[in-house]
Amino acid sequence: MTRVIRRVHLRAVLAGGLIVLSAASLALPAAPAAAAVGTEYYPISGVGSTWSANALQQWIRNVWNNYRWKVVYNDAGSSAGRQLFGQQGGGYDFAVSEIPYQLKNSDSVDPRPARKFAYMPIVAGGTSFMYNLVIAGKRVTNLRLSGQNVAKIFTGVITRWNDPAIAADNPKLSLPAIPIIPVVRSDGSGTSAQFSTWMRSQYPSIWSAFCVKANRGANCGITSNYPTPPSSNFIAQSGSNGVAGYVAQPQYVGAIAYVEYSYALNARFPVVKLLNKAGYYTEPTAPNVAVALLGAKINQNAASPDYLTQDLTGVYTNADPRTYPLSSYSYMIIPTALEYGFTENKGKTLAAFANYFLCEGQQQAQVLGYSPLPINLAQAGLQQVLKIPGGDPSAVDIKKCNNPTFSADGTNKLAKTAPMPQACDKEGATQCLTGTGGAANVATSSNSGGSTAGAVSSGSGGGGGGVSAGGTSSLGAGQNGAVGSDGSAAASNGALLPATVAGVPQMLPVAATPAWLSSLEIAVVAAIALGLIFLPPALSHRPARGVSPPRAKPARRRTPRAPRTRALPVLSNGQSAEADGA
């Protein structure tokens, strides 16, 4: 009877093990030989523009928190982005730039890569002029400049803040007789390209003369690498963080830089109100940018390699009083073929990410210091999303696109509701005293008196991107912003910090480990563990081959007789051998 019970126990254990393994196989999908095509959200990485970086980093944070889509972005600059995207083995799945490859009238060749790609607009915004100016110990927050004076400042023609031409723009300010410190980009930059495009278009003689002075020749054209003349007062810094960080330091009173509006907001510094063709001084708010870009000419030829790129001449000359003249779009360069390490699973993530920021992500554009895309560009952008291999076409639907500019009649809601400028912003003897940009709540006193700057006390550089006692800005050149564990930028005050200037991109695996693998391993290990627990005791009583066990006689009475037994051979382990019973 004991052996019968043991045999039943052994069979039960084996059956139990099979049940565990069967349950594991039923509960988990079968392991595929390779990653499923376009069915998993694989990590992706991008590189390029610092102009767009603050918006991108916020969107990256959003999709990670909401959907666990892993996107990493390296804001190395537009020039680096275009180059690395087209480089075999470069490791990037998309790039972001303010200008296309082979820009007309450019000073560099910048050839199109062999890699197949398309352009897709991602966000609009204004290139602002963030400055650090003090009169009698008080920060100036309402500076106004004509386009010509801006061009002369950044070409070294106007070198002091009390220049009569600047004074004419600012009738209510007694400007200090201190040097102007133009802060420009040292790296290849789409912001520099946009700025030089504007100067070359609107002030060609000023720009050409500067090119000669900078040893670039009379026809240096549009440039991503800003010229710095020898023995000049120009300061070159890397990235948008670098130029904004330099201006924000209290010891650099007199500095002025060109940078996307978002960076001035983060640093809580003012920006210049720029004179437009209607004779009003405006700043690059989201509504003013939206109005200005109504004058943009977009390449609508879908067969063109430059489809959806922009001609901004009509923006510069837009006669609407609300226009901010230096408004533009930024572009994502997306892959359209499975090459250069791009897979369908990466395409699934990239297409979903693009669908998100073209629609829902635009809701945050204004608060981040940008302007949301209008419906025509959002719609065209969604059509470009369909070109990404591995994307889900069913997810692309303009009717479900929650873009804040959309209206029932198809016009740009933001542009339609943009407020008119104040009367005191009109060119002439009046001047508004209200602050601008990141210092909108800090008014400037009329005729702030004196012609000396005075030192600014340590720490007066202001909030997000504030200045430490040692005079080093948290946005300073060469310093990286905090990065969250998900790869997105993070700030101690809860706001999104500007992306790092020259951060090393996070290395991503070529193919992420499928989600089912770890669960399967756990189930198999559990089954093996159960076997190790229950099988050894049973096997220790397993009968030896060739030895027949005694058979019990059938019971004829209520109390059966004990079965006859005989001695069994003793094994080396000291236990009796039992036969198979076969």
C-alpha positions as a printed NumPy array, in Angstrom:
array([[  0.   ,   0.   ,   0.   ],
       [  2.859,   2.389,   0.803],
       [  4.391,   1.92 ,  -2.652],
       [  1.029,   2.446,  -4.324],
       [  0.652,   5.718,  -2.449],
       [  4.163,   6.766,  -3.446],
       [  3.456,   5.992,  -7.089],
       [  0.27 ,   8.011,  -6.986],
       [  2.217,  10.829,  -5.292],
       [  4.875,  10.752,  -8.029],
       [  2.28 ,  10.913, -10.769],
       [  0.548,  13.781,  -8.991],
       [  3.785,  15.725,  -8.724],
       [  4.588,  15.196, -12.398],
       [  1.075,  16.158, -13.363],
       [  1.307,  19.238, -11.181],
       [  4.535,  20.286, -12.874],
       [  2.937,  19.873, -16.276],
       [ -0.028,  21.949, -15.137],
       [  2.301,  24.746, -13.952],
       [  4.187,  24.769, -17.25 ],
       [  0.956,  24.614, -19.254],
       [ -0.502,  27.487, -17.271],
       [  2.63 ,  29.534, -17.877],
       [  2.451,  28.877, -21.604],
       [ -1.23 ,  29.799, -21.73 ],
       [ -0.832,  32.955, -19.652],
       [  2.03 ,  34.321, -21.765],
       [  2.312,  34.858, -25.517],
       [  4.573,  32.575, -27.451],
       [  8.077,  33.993, -27.788],
       [  8.488,  35.267, -31.361],
       [ 11.66 ,  34.609, -33.279],
       [ 12.108,  38.365, -33.735],
       [ 10.444,  41.561, -32.502],
       [  6.918,  42.014, -33.781],
       [  6.652,  44.475, -36.679],
       [  5.205,  47.811, -35.656],
       [  3.454,  46.462, -32.57 ],
       [  5.747,  47.61 , -29.754],
       [  6.783,  51.118, -28.746],
       [ 10.553,  50.943, -28.975],
       [ 12.782,  53.755, -27.619],
       [ 13.784,  56.444, -30.124],
       [ 16.323,  59.253, -30.076],
       [ 16.586,  62.594, -31.853],
       [ 19.096,  65.397, -32.23 ],
       [ 19.182,  69.016, -33.333],
       [ 17.708,  72.425, -32.58 ],
       [ 18.018,  74.208, -29.262],
       [ 15.447,  76.759, -30.503],
       [ 12.739,  74.065, -30.262],
       [ 14.227,  72.141, -27.341],
       [ 12.037,  73.502, -24.542],
       [  8.868,  72.433, -26.347],
       [ 10.299,  69.055, -27.296],
       [ 11.48 ,  68.277, -23.789],
       [  8.048,  69.069, -22.377],
       [  6.356,  66.811, -24.925],
       [  8.885,  64.072, -24.175],
       [  8.026,  64.325, -20.504],
       [  4.299,  64.183, -21.293],
       [  4.392,  61.043, -23.449],
       [  6.638,  59.27 , -20.967],
       [  4.365,  60.05 , -18.02 ],
       [  1.143,  59.279, -19.891],
       [  2.067,  56.451, -22.267],
       [  5.571,  55.288, -21.306],
       [  6.905,  56.091, -24.785],
       [ 10.653,  56.53 , -24.468],
       [ 11.99 ,  59.493, -26.464],
       [ 15.43 ,  61.017, -25.867],
       [ 16.525,  64.305, -27.425],
       [ 20.029,  65.774, -27.711],
       [ 19.9  ,  69.52 , -28.409],
       [ 23.293,  69.718, -30.087],
       [ 22.148,  72.414, -32.544],
       [ 20.422,  72.355, -35.922],
       [ 23.603,  71.942, -37.965],
       [ 24.74 ,  68.97 , -35.891],
       [ 21.235,  67.533, -36.076],
       [ 21.079,  67.61 , -39.865],
       [ 24.558,  66.121, -40.141],
       [ 24.058,  63.317, -37.599],
       [ 20.671,  62.32 , -38.994],
       [ 22.228,  61.681, -42.39 ],
       [ 25.266,  59.887, -41.023],
       [ 25.385,  56.098, -41.344],
       [ 25.688,  54.741, -37.823],
       [ 24.841,  58.132, -36.34 ],
       [ 22.298,  56.454, -34.083],
       [ 19.5  ,  59.02 , -34.415],
       [ 15.95 ,  58.36 , -35.537],
       [ 14.947,  61.973, -36.229],
       [ 16.42 ,  65.466, -36.313],
       [ 15.041,  68.953, -35.659],
       [ 16.111,  72.094, -37.503],
       [ 14.884,  75.603, -38.295],
       [ 16.251,  75.391, -41.829],
       [ 16.293,  72.646, -44.483],
       [ 19.229,  70.979, -46.182],
       [ 20.76 ,  72.951, -49.053],
       [ 19.24 ,  76.25 , -47.966],
       [ 19.189,  78.737, -50.821],
       [ 21.753,  81.555, -50.499],
       [ 23.505,  79.719, -47.672],
       [ 27.241,  80.064, -47.071],
       [ 27.64 ,  76.279, -46.686],
       [ 26.967,  73.331, -48.982],
       [ 25.015,  71.235, -46.434],
       [ 24.058,  68.496, -48.938],
       [ 20.965,  66.363, -48.587],
       [ 21.794,  62.96 , -47.111],
       [ 21.403,  59.645, -48.906],
       [ 18.942,  58.676, -46.193],
       [ 15.31 ,  59.066, -47.257],
       [ 13.481,  61.738, -45.268],
       [ 10.702,  64.329, -45.167],
       [ 10.142,  67.632, -43.348],
       [  7.358,  68.069, -40.825],
       [  6.571,  71.361, -38.992],
       [  6.497,  70.945, -35.211],
       [  6.031,  74.367, -33.576],
       [  6.094,  78.099, -34.288],
       [  7.807,  80.809, -32.298],
       [  9.678,  84.078, -32.285],
       [ 13.404,  84.736, -32.171],
       [ 13.688,  87.3  , -29.397],
       [ 16.404,  89.652, -28.17 ],
       [ 16.993,  89.022, -24.483],
       [ 18.992,  91.775, -22.79 ],
       [ 20.559,  92.842, -19.505],
       [ 20.332,  96.614, -19.116],
       [ 20.268,  98.719, -15.963],
       [ 19.68 , 102.436, -15.384],
       [ 20.55 , 103.882, -11.977],
       [ 20.545, 100.445, -10.392],
       [ 17.127,  99.489, -11.794],
       [ 16.585,  96.895, -14.481],
       [ 15.161,  98.094, -17.805],
       [ 12.267,  95.92 , -18.98 ],
       [ 10.642,  97.958, -21.789],
       [ 13.446,  98.436, -24.332],
       [ 12.355,  99.053, -27.926],
       [ 14.432,  98.709, -31.102],
       [ 13.85 ,  99.13 , -34.804],
       [ 14.927,  96.301, -37.075],
       [ 17.693,  98.461, -38.493],
       [ 19.093,  99.163, -35.037],
       [ 19.031,  95.458, -34.175],
       [ 20.955,  94.738, -37.371],
       [ 23.482,  97.46 , -36.55 ],
       [ 23.981,  96.149, -33.   ],
       [ 24.684,  92.607, -34.206],
       [ 27.032,  93.788, -36.937],
       [ 29.063,  96.106, -34.724],
       [ 27.864,  99.392, -36.247],
       [ 26.167, 100.588, -33.036],
       [ 28.4  ,  99.852, -30.052],
       [ 27.013, 101.866, -27.105],
       [ 23.597, 101.897, -25.497],
       [ 23.235, 105.677, -25.52 ],
       [ 23.583, 105.834, -29.309],
       [ 21.145, 108.466, -30.709],
       [ 19.463, 105.877, -32.921],
       [ 18.592, 103.716, -29.903],
       [ 17.519, 106.799, -27.949],
       [ 15.055, 107.632, -30.739],
       [ 13.397, 104.24 , -30.22 ],
       [ 13.16 , 104.865, -26.462],
       [ 11.963, 108.418, -25.762],
       [ 11.165, 107.646, -22.115],
       [ 14.566, 106.169, -21.213],
       [ 17.838, 107.9  , -20.342],
       [ 20.099, 105.207, -21.713],
       [ 23.537, 104.575, -20.16 ],
       [ 26.79 , 105.283, -21.968],
       [ 28.055, 101.728, -21.656],
       [ 29.294,  99.279, -24.296],
       [ 26.873,  96.923, -25.991],
       [ 27.926,  93.277, -25.69 ],
       [ 26.393,  91.287, -28.584],
       [ 26.166,  87.612, -27.578],
       [ 26.007,  85.236, -30.541],
       [ 26.117,  81.493, -31.124],
       [ 29.464,  79.737, -31.424],
       [ 27.952,  76.507, -32.783],
       [ 26.091,  75.772, -35.996],
       [ 22.632,  77.105, -35.246],
       [ 19.254,  77.296, -36.922],
       [ 18.605,  80.395, -34.823],
       [ 21.657,  82.057, -36.393],
       [ 20.427,  80.976, -39.818],
       [ 16.979,  82.486, -39.222],
       [ 18.478,  85.699, -37.867],
       [ 20.944,  86.086, -40.735],
       [ 18.155,  85.276, -43.233],
       [ 16.165,  88.193, -41.848],
       [ 19.117,  90.607, -41.928],
       [ 20.14 ,  89.569, -45.432],
       [ 16.556,  90.036, -46.638],
       [ 15.727,  93.319, -44.901],
       [ 19.111,  95.026, -44.423],
       [ 21.378,  93.605, -47.143],
       [ 23.902,  96.449, -47.174],
       [ 24.435,  96.266, -43.398],
       [ 24.831,  92.493, -43.537],
       [ 27.187,  92.473, -46.522],
       [ 29.457,  95.093, -44.945],
       [ 29.605,  92.993, -41.793],
       [ 30.526,  89.888, -43.781],
       [ 33.496,  91.75 , -45.259],
       [ 34.57 ,  92.965, -41.806],
       [ 34.356,  89.373, -40.515],
       [ 36.516,  88.097, -43.405],
       [ 33.635,  86.165, -44.948],
       [ 33.513,  88.097, -48.221],
       [ 30.868,  90.489, -49.515],
       [ 28.397,  87.71 , -50.307],
       [ 28.6  ,  85.5  , -47.245],
       [ 24.875,  84.847, -47.472],
       [ 22.782,  83.12 , -44.851],
       [ 24.853,  81.399, -42.206],
       [ 24.369,  78.908, -39.39 ],
       [ 27.796,  79.872, -38.042],
       [ 27.595,  83.48 , -36.935],
       [ 30.612,  85.641, -37.923],
       [ 32.654,  87.178, -35.107],
       [ 34.982,  89.912, -36.373],
       [ 38.492,  89.976, -34.906],
       [ 39.05 ,  92.485, -32.077],
       [ 35.293,  92.962, -31.671],
       [ 33.161,  93.126, -28.554],
       [ 31.202,  90.024, -29.616],
       [ 30.848,  87.086, -27.24 ],
       [ 30.191,  83.635, -28.719],
       [ 28.46 ,  80.953, -26.646],
       [ 27.282,  77.437, -27.443],
       [ 23.574,  76.691, -27.586],
       [ 20.537,  78.682, -26.579],
       [ 21.286,  77.954, -22.936],
       [ 24.761,  79.353, -23.409],
       [ 23.749,  82.721, -24.83 ],
       [ 20.782,  83.127, -22.467],
       [ 22.93 ,  82.129, -19.514],
       [ 25.592,  84.685, -20.375],
       [ 23.099,  87.54 , -20.585],
       [ 21.478,  86.483, -17.295],
       [ 24.662,  86.9  , -15.28 ],
       [ 24.617,  90.141, -13.254],
       [ 28.153,  91.186, -14.136],
       [ 27.297,  91.33 , -17.843],
       [ 25.141,  94.448, -17.854],
       [ 24.993,  95.683, -21.442],
       [ 24.7  ,  92.208, -22.979],
       [ 22.071,  91.312, -25.572],
       [ 21.499,  87.977, -27.338],
       [ 19.231,  86.496, -29.984],
       [ 17.4  ,  83.454, -28.637],
       [ 13.987,  81.797, -28.812],
       [ 11.433,  83.578, -26.617],
       [ 11.053,  80.545, -24.338],
       [ 14.551,  81.004, -22.904],
       [ 13.882,  84.593, -21.839],
       [ 10.699,  83.463, -20.111],
       [ 12.555,  80.729, -18.235],
       [ 15.303,  83.145, -17.173],
       [ 12.708,  85.805, -16.233],
       [ 14.485,  88.378, -18.341],
       [ 12.958,  91.007, -20.628],
       [ 13.025,  90.979, -24.417],
       [ 13.164,  93.796, -26.955],
       [  9.945,  95.065, -28.496],
       [ 10.736,  95.012, -32.211],
       [  9.363,  97.609, -34.648],
       [  7.155,  96.137, -37.377],
       [  6.075,  97.51 , -40.76 ],
       [  2.883,  98.966, -39.282],
       [  4.959, 101.189, -36.99 ],
       [  4.3  ,  99.311, -33.737],
       [  6.811,  97.778, -31.34 ],
       [  5.764,  94.203, -30.49 ],
       [  7.16 ,  91.227, -28.617],
       [  7.047,  87.559, -29.714],
       [  3.936,  86.436, -27.869],
       [  2.02 ,  83.46 , -29.255],
       [ -0.775,  85.619, -30.783],
       [  1.699,  88.051, -32.397],
       [  3.644,  85.147, -33.904],
       [  0.42 ,  83.562, -35.184],
       [ -0.567,  86.82 , -36.896],
       [  2.888,  87.285, -38.402],
       [  2.98 ,  83.783, -39.869],
       [ -0.178,  84.437, -41.856],
       [  2.295,  86.054, -44.242],
       [  4.478,  82.936, -44.57 ],
       [  4.711,  81.23 , -47.934],
       [  4.737,  77.454, -47.501],
       [  6.008,  75.07 , -50.182],
       [  2.831,  73.192, -51.118],
       [  4.381,  71.003, -53.815],
       [  4.149,  67.515, -52.33 ],
       [  6.587,  66.226, -54.956],
       [  9.28 ,  68.7  , -53.918],
       [ 12.087,  67.556, -51.589],
       [ 11.485,  70.837, -49.738],
       [  7.753,  70.243, -49.271],
       [  6.352,  72.283, -46.315],
       [  9.456,  74.448, -45.884],
       [  8.936,  78.179, -45.444],
       [  9.66 ,  81.457, -47.198],
       [  9.371,  84.137, -44.509],
       [  9.711,  87.259, -46.635],
       [  5.995,  87.984, -46.232],
       [  6.331,  87.596, -42.462],
       [  9.071,  90.235, -42.266],
       [  6.906,  92.696, -44.177],
       [  3.485,  91.786, -42.737],
       [  1.662,  95.113, -42.236],
       [ -0.668,  93.894, -39.482],
       [  0.04 ,  96.013, -36.348],
       [  0.178,  92.849, -34.224],
       [  2.973,  91.232, -36.228],
       [  6.25 ,  90.187, -34.625],
       [  8.629,  90.282, -37.629],
       [ 11.096,  87.544, -36.604],
       [  8.565,  84.715, -36.416],
       [  9.139,  81.274, -37.912],
       [  8.516,  77.532, -37.759],
       [ 10.768,  74.686, -36.711],
       [ 10.858,  71.31 , -38.469],
       [ 11.363,  67.687, -37.622],
       [ 13.313,  65.685, -40.189],
       [ 11.652,  62.268, -40.221],
       [ 12.803,  59.004, -41.843],
       [ 10.621,  57.555, -44.581],
       [ 12.417,  54.241, -45.113],
       [ 13.679,  51.306, -43.051],
       [ 17.382,  52.057, -43.167],
       [ 20.147,  53.494, -40.99 ],
       [ 18.969,  51.328, -38.093],
       [ 15.378,  52.566, -38.213],
       [ 12.783,  49.821, -37.623],
       [  9.012,  49.498, -37.746],
       [  8.849,  49.44 , -33.964],
       [ 10.793,  52.687, -33.753],
       [  8.474,  54.027, -36.416],
       [  5.476,  53.144, -34.291],
       [  6.852,  55.279, -31.459],
       [  7.939,  58.177, -33.672],
       [  4.599,  58.325, -35.502],
       [  2.662,  58.25 , -32.231],
       [  4.902,  60.948, -30.734],
       [  4.469,  63.162, -33.81 ],
       [  0.708,  62.659, -33.805],
       [  0.693,  63.738, -30.153],
       [  2.686,  66.953, -30.485],
       [  0.984,  68.093, -33.695],
       [ -2.333,  68.027, -31.859],
       [ -2.503,  67.736, -28.069],
       [  1.04 ,  68.986, -27.527],
       [  0.249,  72.313, -29.191],
       [ -1.992,  73.136, -26.214],
       [  1.155,  73.849, -24.19 ],
       [  3.005,  75.828, -26.857],
       [  1.948,  79.265, -25.625],
       [  2.806,  78.765, -21.957],
       [  6.209,  77.38 , -22.998],
       [  7.021,  80.492, -25.018],
       [  6.06 ,  79.246, -28.484],
       [  3.052,  79.57 , -30.775],
       [  0.9  ,  76.579, -31.826],
       [  0.795,  75.438, -35.436],
       [ -2.205,  76.562, -37.525],
       [ -4.585,  73.996, -38.97 ],
       [ -3.06 ,  73.927, -42.465],
       [  0.384,  72.988, -41.152],
       [ -0.986,  70.575, -38.556],
       [ -2.997,  68.834, -41.261],
       [ -0.01 ,  68.695, -43.621],
       [  2.142,  67.454, -40.758],
       [ -0.251,  64.581, -40.065],
       [  0.012,  63.572, -43.715],
       [  3.787,  63.446, -43.271],
       [  3.307,  61.194, -40.234],
       [  1.787,  58.609, -42.583],
       [  5.162,  58.374, -44.337],
       [  6.894,  57.032, -41.221],
       [  7.314,  53.226, -41.55 ],
       [  5.655,  51.339, -38.72 ],
       [  3.199,  54.063, -37.799],
       [ -0.462,  53.321, -37.189],
       [ -2.5  ,  55.018, -39.964],
       [ -5.75 ,  54.56 , -38.049],
       [ -4.463,  56.851, -35.278],
       [ -4.071,  59.823, -37.636],
       [ -7.317,  61.801, -37.736],
       [ -7.477,  65.589, -38.101],
       [-11.031,  65.527, -36.668],
       [ -9.644,  64.269, -33.353],
       [ -6.75 ,  66.737, -33.332],
       [ -7.013,  68.898, -30.214],
       [ -5.034,  71.866, -31.558],
       [ -5.859,  75.25 , -29.935],
       [ -5.695,  77.209, -33.202],
       [ -8.497,  75.266, -34.909],
       [-11.82 ,  76.975, -35.518],
       [-15.071,  76.008, -37.207],
       [-14.398,  78.226, -40.23 ],
       [-10.848,  76.915, -40.719],
       [ -9.098,  80.142, -39.708],
       [ -6.409,  80.434, -37.048],
       [ -8.309,  81.074, -33.814],
       [ -5.212,  82.444, -32.068],
       [ -4.515,  84.956, -34.837],
       [ -8.163,  85.977, -35.022],
       [ -8.315,  86.793, -31.308],
       [ -4.861,  88.393, -31.027],
       [ -5.148,  91.774, -29.26 ],
       [ -4.096,  94.995, -30.965],
       [ -0.996,  96.718, -29.566],
       [ -1.376,  99.54 , -27.078],
       [ -1.247, 103.138, -28.293],
       [  1.962, 103.661, -26.308],
       [  3.638, 100.975, -28.431],
       [  3.242, 103.141, -31.515],
       [  6.45 , 104.599, -32.927],
       [  6.808, 108.178, -31.718],
       [  7.114, 110.213, -28.524],
       [  5.233, 107.78 , -26.275],
       [  6.536, 104.565, -24.748],
       [  4.847, 101.895, -22.651],
       [  6.461, 101.308, -19.26 ],
       [  5.214,  97.746, -18.763],
       [  7.71 ,  94.901, -18.734],
       [  8.19 ,  92.228, -21.377],
       [  9.1  ,  88.566, -21.698],
       [ 10.117,  86.939, -18.451],
       [  9.956,  90.327, -16.695],
       [  6.429,  91.217, -17.769],
       [  5.465,  92.106, -14.205],
       [  8.417,  94.44 , -13.674],
       [  7.703,  97.955, -14.939],
       [ 10.388, 100.48 , -15.869],
       [ 10.298, 104.   , -14.453],
       [  9.93 , 106.775, -17.006],
       [ 13.239, 108.544, -17.676],
       [ 15.023, 106.329, -15.192],
       [ 17.741, 108.926, -15.036],
       [ 21.499, 108.858, -15.1  ],
       [ 23.897, 107.58 , -17.69 ],
       [ 25.778, 105.079, -15.59 ],
       [ 24.756, 101.49 , -15.292],
       [ 25.628, 100.632, -11.726],
       [ 26.214,  97.078, -10.644],
       [ 23.359,  94.707, -10.149],
       [ 23.362,  92.923,  -6.832],
       [ 24.157,  89.251,  -6.909],
       [ 21.135,  87.116,  -7.568],
       [ 19.12 ,  89.784,  -9.387],
       [ 19.284,  87.712, -12.507],
       [ 15.847,  86.433, -11.683],
       [ 13.995,  83.229, -11.182],
       [ 14.007,  80.247, -13.515],
       [ 17.599,  80.322, -14.571],
       [ 18.477,  82.598, -11.652],
       [ 21.984,  83.657, -10.754],
       [ 24.013,  82.377,  -7.86 ],
       [ 26.085,  84.493,  -5.512],
       [ 29.194,  83.606,  -7.434],
       [ 27.781,  85.164, -10.576],
       [ 27.249,  81.893, -12.414],
       [ 23.879,  81.449, -14.039],
       [ 22.11 ,  78.149, -13.83 ],
       [ 21.655,  78.607, -17.568],
       [ 25.33 ,  79.369, -18.035],
       [ 27.365,  78.004, -20.876],
       [ 28.669,  74.523, -20.484],
       [ 26.309,  73.614, -17.654],
       [ 23.76 ,  70.903, -18.084],
       [ 20.204,  71.254, -16.858],
       [ 18.829,  68.594, -14.573],
       [ 17.567,  65.557, -16.404],
       [ 14.866,  63.289, -15.072],
       [ 15.201,  59.524, -14.916],
       [ 12.998,  59.297, -17.976],
       [ 15.408,  61.365, -20.02 ],
       [ 13.356,  64.549, -19.931],
       [ 14.498,  67.811, -18.468],
       [ 13.388,  68.601, -14.955],
       [ 13.402,  71.66 , -12.748],
       [ 13.45 ,  72.007,  -9.009],
       [ 10.538,  74.446,  -9.109],
       [  8.365,  72.126, -11.173],
       [  8.88 ,  74.011, -14.439],
       [ 10.66 ,  72.48 , -17.383],
       [ 14.213,  73.711, -17.685],
       [ 15.826,  74.387, -21.037],
       [ 17.496,  71.336, -22.516],
       [ 21.2  ,  70.872, -21.988],
       [ 23.562,  72.588, -24.401],
       [ 25.977,  69.817, -25.194],
       [ 24.691,  66.85 , -23.262],
       [ 25.678,  63.353, -24.293],
       [ 22.68 ,  61.534, -25.772],
       [ 21.447,  58.569, -23.8  ],
       [ 22.561,  55.359, -25.458],
       [ 19.644,  53.192, -26.495],
       [ 19.63 ,  49.467, -27.328],
       [ 19.182,  48.614, -30.982],
       [ 16.178,  46.485, -30.048],
       [ 14.536,  46.746, -26.669],
       [ 13.871,  43.505, -24.754],
       [ 10.277,  42.356, -25.448],
       [  7.979,  42.809, -22.484],
       [  6.976,  39.122, -22.36 ],
       [ 10.481,  37.759, -21.783],
       [ 10.938,  38.474, -18.103],
       [  7.504,  37.057, -17.226],
       [  8.204,  33.834, -19.125],
       [ 11.534,  33.412, -17.411],
       [  9.87 ,  33.827, -14.018],
       [  7.223,  31.201, -14.819],
       [  9.791,  28.649, -16.019],
       [ 11.99 ,  29.214, -12.978],
       [  8.959,  28.752, -10.724],
       [  8.09 ,  25.45 , -12.415],
       [ 11.655,  24.202, -12.087],
       [ 11.703,  25.21 ,  -8.423],
       [  8.524,  23.221,  -7.764],
       [ 10.071,  20.238,  -9.486],
       [ 13.202,  20.479,  -7.364],
       [ 11.073,  20.55 ,  -4.224],
       [  8.749,  17.621,  -4.958],
       [ 10.576,  15.309,  -7.375],
       [ 13.687,  14.292,  -5.342],
       [ 11.703,  12.687,  -2.489],
       [  9.618,  10.748,  -4.972],
       [ 12.588,   9.68 ,  -7.085],
       [ 14.429,   8.449,  -4.003],
       [ 11.816,   5.647,  -3.796],
       [ 11.772,   4.923,  -7.51 ],
       [ 12.065,   1.127,  -8.165],
       [ 15.186,  -0.267,  -9.815],
       [ 14.91 ,  -1.851, -13.24 ],
       [ 14.712,  -5.65 , -13.484],
       [ 13.369,  -6.322,  -9.988],
       [  9.717,  -7.32 ,  -9.771],
       [  7.846,  -6.041,  -6.77 ],
       [  5.788,  -8.38 ,  -4.689],
       [  2.143,  -8.497,  -5.547],
       [ -0.43 ,  -8.368,  -2.825],
       [ -3.06 , -11.086,  -2.961],
       [ -6.572,  -9.892,  -3.53 ],
       [ -8.326,  -9.246,  -0.308],
       [-11.083, -11.772,   0.402],
       [-11.858, -10.616,   3.914],
       [-12.514,  -7.293,   5.538],
       [ -9.049,  -7.405,   7.081],
       [ -6.543,  -8.329,   4.318],
       [ -3.456, -10.312,   5.128],
       [ -0.107,  -8.557,   4.952],
       [  1.602,  -9.056,   1.573],
       [  4.512, -11.444,   1.355],
       [  7.853,  -9.72 ,   1.075],
       [ 11.371, -10.725,   0.212],
       [ 14.698,  -9.03 ,   0.681],
       [ 15.603,  -6.472,  -1.98 ],
       [ 19.156,  -5.652,  -3.034],
       [ 20.689,  -2.738,  -1.175],
       [ 21.965,   0.164,  -3.298],
       [ 25.134,   2.089,  -2.629],
       [ 23.129,   4.87 ,  -0.999],
       [ 21.839,   2.489,   1.615],
       [ 18.256,   2.331,   0.314],
       [ 16.367,  -0.685,  -1.067],
       [ 15.803,  -0.854,  -4.824],
       [ 12.286,  -1.332,  -6.169],
       [ 11.306,  -2.694,  -9.538],
       [  9.434,  -0.751, -12.279],
       [  6.494,  -3.049, -12.052],
       [  6.456,  -3.435, -15.812]])
